[in-house]
Amino acid sequence: MPIATTNPATGQVLKTYDAMPAEEIDAAIERADLAYRQLRGTTVEQRGRWLTAAADLLEADRDATARLMTTEMGKTYAAAKAEVTKCATACRFYAANAAAFLADEPADAPAVKATRAFVRYQPIGPVLAVMPWNFPLWQVLRFAAPALMAGNTGLLKHASNVPQTALLLEDLFRRAGFPEGAFTTLLVGSDAVDRILSDPRVRAATLTGSERAGRSIAQIAGRELKKTVLELGGSDPFVVMPSADLDRAAEVATTARCQNNGQSCIAAKRFIVHTDVFDAFAERFAANMSALRVGDPMDDATDVGPLASEGGRDEIHAQVRDAVDRGATVLCGGEPPAGPGWYYPPTVVTDLTPQMRMWGEEVFGPVAGLYRVSSYDEAIEVANGTNFGLGSNAWTRDPDEQERFATDLDAGNVFVNGMTTSFPELPFGGVRNSGYGRELSALGMREFCNTKTVWVGEGAASAGAGAHAE
């Protein structure tokens, strides 16, 4: 993919960039390493002031930043403004809480024959972030905010179709006061990732993206013995049981499927509905999806904008056509509109079978699959019947079922009677082919810290620290 801004609402190429040559990449890594040596010597209070300044800048520049994101990847302007605000909130969260997250954790010193024993969290160095286009600001900030507050530095390889947003992020942290090189955008293609991650100065990597990209990063990092955090795809279940509030469930289902024009790893994609309420839910859901307005993402009246790429639109249409050709029924949508731009209508498909691509694949657009089940056990079987395990939703007012869903859904996130989303306060990540490691919360900050055990004895010969050494 060329490094370029292409407006998905029109297909027009607006700006192109040359990939950084090898010598510029090496120079950027050197600056990141030097900045790390400086940043790790600053106080958490100082880093908090810089991150708070970044939040102030995001809020001041919200509208212009949102317009840029909409132009580059097609999300609605309203959604883009909300994304900027969420990023500012995360910056303030880590500025306020990093000291507590990084504080020494005392251990039971007498139990380990010490006068003092504790765990200390320390930064590890430059971290490579390989990030996607669908939330071009939020995906980066939820890594960058905790990483910088911990004293690490960041090297960003962003998706090639959002280069201006990528450059904006580098400028943001520089303007906020972070040392030169603390956060650097590398305008490179995926072919440069091996070179970057293999550099001994780069200590770890985080990636949000496809399974294939995750396997590639993990392979390089495994060879180099470097830690990774991977947040990969998802085919999230949305289970509706007989006791659910159907009006509310159908309303949230519509938002959950079409948020970000349907291009979200944690968008609900497979709607698993008990047969007792299947027809009633399907009627409400299809009506809600049909009522969404598809159009210019800069128009406040628009609910769903274009997909980010022509290839992405063609792929989801191929998935829908495969299902229809194998006997599925389309309740609404299903055909891309004529005219410019990479639009696809909100679509609901039912009568799905395991032979159809939609049964187990992630559908990265505003297309929902409806699955009929006859029991709780069958709902769990279908919900867990993919290789993914990122987010999940369950709708039931039965307390026993709520507790069982929390345990039985095989996912990194379980949301009961609400839409899956991410919060700075809660850890976020997946299991199985949806990746490993966690972002956000204290866990996300500590992923790229050296969790150091410190044991202090009194220094006398009787201390006996090594009596049972292992």
C-alpha positions in Angstrom: 0.0 0.0 0.0 1.4 3.4 -0.9 1.9 5.9 1.9 -0.8 8.3 0.9 -3.9 10.2 2.0 -6.8 9.0 -0.1 -10.3 10.4 0.7 -12.5 7.3 0.9 -15.6 9.4 0.3 -14.4 10.3 -3.2 -11.5 8.0 -4.0 -9.3 11.0 -4.6 -5.6 10.8 -3.7 -4.8 14.0 -1.8 -1.2 13.6 -0.6 1.6 11.1 -1.0 4.8 10.5 0.9 8.0 8.7 0.1 9.1 6.0 2.5 11.9 6.9 4.8 15.3 5.5 3.7 17.3 3.2 5.9 19.7 5.9 7.1 16.7 8.0 8.3 15.2 5.0 10.1 18.5 4.4 11.9 18.8 8.0 12.9 15.3 8.0 14.3 16.0 4.9 16.4 19.2 6.6 17.7 17.1 9.6 18.7 14.6 7.4 20.4 17.3 5.7 22.4 18.9 8.9 23.4 15.5 10.3 24.4 14.9 7.2 26.5 18.1 7.8 28.4 16.9 11.3 29.2 13.2 10.5 29.8 13.9 7.7 32.3 15.7 10.2 34.5 12.7 12.5 34.7 10.1 12.3 37.4 6.7 10.9 36.9 5.4 14.3 37.9 7.3 16.0 35.1 6.1 13.4 32.5 2.6 14.0 33.9 2.8 17.7 33.1 3.9 17.0 29.6 1.1 14.4 29.1 -1.5 16.9 30.5 -0.2 19.5 28.0 -0.8 16.9 25.2 -4.4 16.5 26.5 -4.8 20.3 26.4 -3.5 20.4 22.8 -5.9 17.6 21.7 -8.9 19.4 23.1 -7.8 22.8 21.6 -7.3 21.2 18.2 -10.2 18.8 18.3 -12.1 19.9 15.3 -9.1 20.2 12.9 -7.8 16.8 14.1 -11.2 15.2 13.6 -11.5 16.6 10.1 -8.1 15.1 9.2 -9.1 11.7 10.5 -12.4 11.8 8.6 -10.6 12.8 5.4 -8.0 10.0 5.7 -10.2 7.0 6.7 -13.8 8.0 6.4 -15.2 7.8 10.0 -18.0 10.3 10.6 -16.9 13.7 11.8 -19.0 13.2 15.0 -17.2 9.9 15.7 -13.8 11.5 15.0 -14.5 14.4 17.4 -15.5 11.8 20.1 -12.2 9.9 19.4 -10.1 13.0 20.0 -11.9 13.7 23.3 -11.4 10.1 24.4 -7.7 10.4 23.7 -7.5 13.5 25.8 -9.3 11.7 28.6 -6.8 8.8 28.5 -3.9 11.2 28.7 -5.3 12.8 31.8 -6.0 9.4 33.3 -2.4 8.3 33.0 -1.0 11.6 34.1 -3.1 11.4 37.3 -2.6 7.7 38.0 0.9 6.8 36.8 2.6 7.5 40.1 0.3 4.9 41.8 0.7 2.4 39.0 4.5 2.7 39.1 4.8 2.8 42.9 7.0 0.2 44.6 4.9 -2.8 45.8 6.1 -4.1 49.2 6.4 -7.8 49.7 6.4 -9.9 52.9 10.0 -9.2 53.9 10.3 -11.6 56.9 8.9 -14.4 54.7 11.9 -14.0 52.4 14.4 -13.3 55.2 14.9 -9.6 54.2 14.8 -6.3 56.0 13.0 -5.0 52.9 11.6 -6.6 49.8 9.5 -5.0 47.1 8.7 -4.9 43.3 9.8 -1.9 41.3 8.5 -1.0 37.8 11.0 0.6 35.5 10.9 1.4 31.8 12.7 -0.8 29.3 13.5 1.6 26.3 12.2 2.3 22.8 9.0 0.4 21.9 7.9 -0.1 18.3 4.1 0.5 17.8 2.6 -0.9 14.6 -0.9 0.6 14.5 -4.0 0.4 12.3 -6.1 3.0 10.5 -9.5 2.4 12.0 -9.0 4.4 15.1 -5.9 6.3 14.0 -5.6 8.4 17.1 -7.0 6.3 19.9 -5.1 3.1 19.0 -1.9 5.0 19.2 -2.7 7.1 22.3 -3.7 4.1 24.4 -0.2 2.7 23.9 1.7 6.0 23.9 0.2 7.6 27.0 1.1 4.7 29.4 4.4 4.0 27.7 5.6 7.6 27.9 4.4 8.0 31.4 6.4 4.9 32.4 9.6 6.5 30.9 9.7 4.6 27.6 10.0 6.1 24.2 7.8 5.3 21.2 8.5 4.6 17.5 5.3 4.6 15.5 4.8 2.7 12.2 1.3 3.7 11.4 -1.0 2.4 8.7 0.0 3.7 5.3 -3.3 5.3 4.6 -3.2 7.7 7.6 0.2 9.4 7.2 -1.0 12.9 8.2 -2.5 11.6 11.4 0.7 9.8 12.1 2.8 12.9 11.7 0.3 14.9 13.8 0.9 12.5 16.7 4.7 13.1 16.6 4.1 16.8 16.5 1.6 16.6 19.4 4.1 15.1 21.9 6.9 17.5 20.7 4.6 20.5 21.3 3.6 19.1 24.7 7.2 19.3 25.8 8.5 15.7 25.7 12.2 15.5 24.7 13.1 15.4 21.1 12.8 11.7 19.9 10.5 10.6 22.7 7.9 9.8 20.2 8.8 9.4 16.5 6.6 8.6 13.5 8.3 6.4 10.9 6.8 6.8 7.5 7.7 3.3 6.3 6.0 0.3 4.8 5.6 -3.1 6.4 8.8 -4.3 4.8 10.8 -2.1 7.2 9.4 -3.6 10.4 11.9 -6.5 10.5 14.8 -4.1 10.3 13.4 -1.8 13.1 12.4 -4.6 15.5 15.7 -6.4 15.0 17.7 -3.3 16.1 19.1 -4.0 19.6 18.1 -0.5 20.7 14.4 -1.3 20.2 13.3 -3.3 23.2 9.7 -4.4 22.5 6.8 -4.1 20.1 3.0 -3.6 20.3 0.7 -4.2 17.3 -3.0 -3.8 16.7 -4.0 -5.4 13.4 -4.7 -8.6 11.5 -3.7 -12.1 12.5 -1.2 -12.2 9.7 0.5 -9.0 10.8 0.5 -10.3 14.4 2.1 -13.6 13.4 4.8 -11.7 11.5 5.6 -9.4 14.4 5.6 -12.3 16.9 8.0 -14.3 14.7 10.5 -11.4 14.5 10.2 -10.7 18.2 10.6 -14.4 19.1 13.8 -14.6 17.0 15.1 -11.4 18.8 13.8 -12.4 22.2 11.7 -9.2 22.6 8.3 -8.9 24.2 5.2 -8.1 22.2 1.6 -7.2 23.0 -0.8 -8.1 20.2 -4.4 -7.0 19.8 -5.7 -8.8 16.7 -9.0 -9.4 15.0 -12.3 -10.3 16.5 -15.6 -11.8 15.5 -17.5 -10.7 18.6 -20.7 -12.5 19.6 -23.7 -10.6 20.7 -26.0 -13.0 22.5 -29.7 -12.2 23.1 -31.6 -14.4 25.5 -35.4 -14.5 26.1 -35.3 -12.3 29.2 -33.5 -9.4 27.4 -35.0 -6.0 26.8 -35.4 -6.5 23.1 -35.9 -2.8 22.2 -32.7 -1.8 24.0 -30.8 -4.8 22.8 -31.7 -4.1 19.1 -30.8 -0.4 19.6 -27.4 -1.2 21.0 -26.9 -4.0 18.5 -27.2 -1.4 15.7 -24.7 0.9 17.2 -22.4 -2.0 18.1 -22.4 -3.3 14.6 -22.1 0.0 12.7 -19.8 2.0 15.0 -16.8 3.4 13.0 -18.6 2.4 9.8 -18.5 -1.2 11.0 -14.7 -1.2 11.1 -13.8 -2.1 14.7 -12.2 -5.1 16.1 -14.6 -5.1 19.0 -17.7 -4.3 16.9 -20.4 -6.9 17.5 -20.4 -9.1 14.4 -22.3 -12.3 15.2 -25.8 -11.9 16.6 -26.7 -15.1 18.4 -30.4 -15.0 19.3 -32.5 -17.5 21.3 -35.3 -18.9 19.1 -38.0 -17.7 21.5 -37.2 -14.0 20.6 -35.4 -14.5 17.3 -38.1 -13.1 15.0 -39.0 -10.2 17.3 -35.3 -9.2 17.6 -34.6 -9.7 13.9 -37.5 -7.4 12.9 -36.3 -4.7 15.3 -32.7 -5.0 14.3 -33.2 -5.0 10.6 -35.5 -2.0 10.9 -32.9 -0.1 12.9 -30.1 -1.0 10.4 -32.3 0.0 7.4 -33.0 3.4 9.0 -29.3 4.4 9.3 -28.3 7.1 6.9 -25.2 6.4 4.7 -23.4 9.3 3.2 -20.9 12.1 3.5 -19.0 11.5 6.7 -18.7 15.3 7.3 -22.5 15.7 7.3 -23.8 15.7 10.9 -26.9 13.8 9.6 -24.8 10.8 8.4 -24.7 7.6 10.5 -22.4 5.5 8.4 -19.7 6.8 6.2 -17.5 5.0 3.6 -15.2 2.1 4.3 -11.6 3.1 4.4 -10.5 1.4 1.2 -12.0 0.0 -2.0 -10.4 -3.4 -1.2 -12.1 -3.5 2.2 -15.5 -2.8 0.6 -15.0 -5.5 -2.0 -14.0 -8.0 0.6 -17.1 -7.6 2.7 -19.3 -7.7 -0.4 -17.6 -11.0 -1.4 -18.3 -12.4 2.1 -22.0 -11.4 1.7 -22.2 -12.9 -1.8 -20.6 -16.1 -0.6 -23.3 -16.4 2.1 -26.2 -15.7 -0.3 -24.8 -18.1 -2.9 -24.8 -20.8 -0.2 -28.4 -20.2 0.9 -28.3 -17.2 3.3 -31.1 -14.6 3.4 -30.4 -10.9 3.3 -32.9 -9.0 5.5 -31.6 -5.5 4.5 -28.7 -4.0 2.5 -26.4 -6.3 0.7 -25.5 -4.3 -2.4 -23.0 -1.4 -2.6 -24.5 1.8 -4.0 -23.5 3.2 -7.3 -21.3 6.4 -7.5 -18.0 7.5 -6.1 -16.7 6.5 -2.7 -16.3 3.2 -0.9 -19.8 3.0 0.7 -21.6 -0.2 1.8 -25.1 -0.2 3.3 -25.9 -1.6 6.8 -26.7 -5.2 6.1 -28.3 -8.1 8.1 -27.8 -11.7 6.9 -29.5 -14.7 8.4 -29.8 -18.5 7.8 -26.0 -18.8 8.1 -24.3 -22.2 8.1 -20.7 -23.3 8.9 -20.0 -23.6 5.2 -20.2 -19.9 4.7 -17.3 -17.5 5.1 -19.3 -15.3 7.4 -19.8 -18.1 9.9 -16.2 -17.9 11.2 -14.5 -15.0 9.5 -14.3 -11.4 10.8 -16.5 -9.1 8.6 -14.9 -5.7 8.8 -17.8 -3.5 7.7 -21.4 -2.8 8.6 -22.6 -6.3 8.0 -24.3 -8.4 10.7 -24.8 -12.1 10.8 -27.9 -13.5 12.7 -27.7 -17.0 14.3 -30.7 -18.8 15.7 -30.1 -21.0 18.9 -32.4 -23.0 21.1 -30.7 -22.9 24.4 -28.0 -21.3 26.6 -25.6 -24.1 25.9 -26.0 -23.8 22.1 -25.5 -20.0 22.4 -22.2 -20.6 24.2 -21.2 -23.2 21.6 -21.8 -20.8 18.7 -20.3 -17.8 20.5 -17.1 -19.6 21.2 -17.1 -21.4 17.9 -14.5 -19.2 16.2 -10.7 -18.8 16.6 -11.2 -15.3 18.0 -11.7 -14.2 21.5 -11.6 -10.4 21.8 -14.9 -8.9 23.0 -18.4 -10.3 23.7 -21.8 -9.1 24.6 -24.6 -10.9 26.4 -28.2 -9.7 26.9 -30.2 -11.2 29.7 -31.9 -10.0 32.8 -31.5 -13.4 34.5 -28.8 -13.1 37.2 -27.8 -16.7 36.9 -27.3 -16.4 33.2 -25.3 -13.2 33.7 -22.9 -14.9 36.0 -22.6 -17.9 33.6 -21.9 -15.7 30.6 -19.2 -13.9 32.5 -17.5 -17.3 33.1 -18.4 -19.2 29.9 -17.7 -16.6 27.1 -14.1 -17.3 25.9 -13.0 -13.7 25.4 -10.8 -11.0 26.9 -13.9 -8.8 27.4 -17.4 -9.7 28.5 -20.1 -7.0 28.5 -23.5 -7.9 29.9 -26.4 -5.7 28.8 -24.1 -3.1 27.3 -21.9 -2.5 24.3 -18.3 -3.6 24.3 -15.9 -0.6 24.5 -12.6 0.3 25.9 -11.9 2.4 29.0 -8.6 3.7 30.4 -9.6 2.2 33.7 -10.0 -1.4 32.5 -7.5 -3.8 30.9 -8.2 -4.5 27.2 -7.1 -7.4 25.1 -8.0 -10.8 23.7 -7.3 -14.6 23.8 -6.7 -17.2 21.2 -6.2 -15.7 17.7 -7.3 -12.3 19.0 -3.8 -11.9 20.6 -2.2 -11.6 24.0 -1.1 -9.1 26.5 -3.2 -6.2 27.8 -3.5 -2.5 27.0 -4.9 0.2 29.2 -5.3 0.3 33.1 -2.2 -0.4 35.3 -1.7 -3.6 33.4 -1.2 -1.8 30.1 1.4 0.5 31.6 3.3 -2.4 33.2 3.4 -4.5 30.0 6.5 -2.5 28.9 8.1 -2.2 32.3 10.8 -4.3 33.9 9.0 -5.8 36.9 12.1 -5.9 39.1 12.3 -7.8 42.4 14.4 -5.9 45.0 15.6 -7.8 48.1 17.5 -5.9 50.9 19.2 -7.7 53.8 20.8 -6.3 56.9 24.3 -7.2 55.6 25.1 -9.5 58.5 26.4 -13.1 58.0 23.3 -14.4 59.7 20.9 -13.0 57.1 21.0 -16.3 55.2 19.6 -14.9 52.0 21.3 -17.7 50.0 20.6 -20.6 52.3 18.1 -22.1 49.9 19.1 -20.4 46.7 17.6 -21.6 43.4 
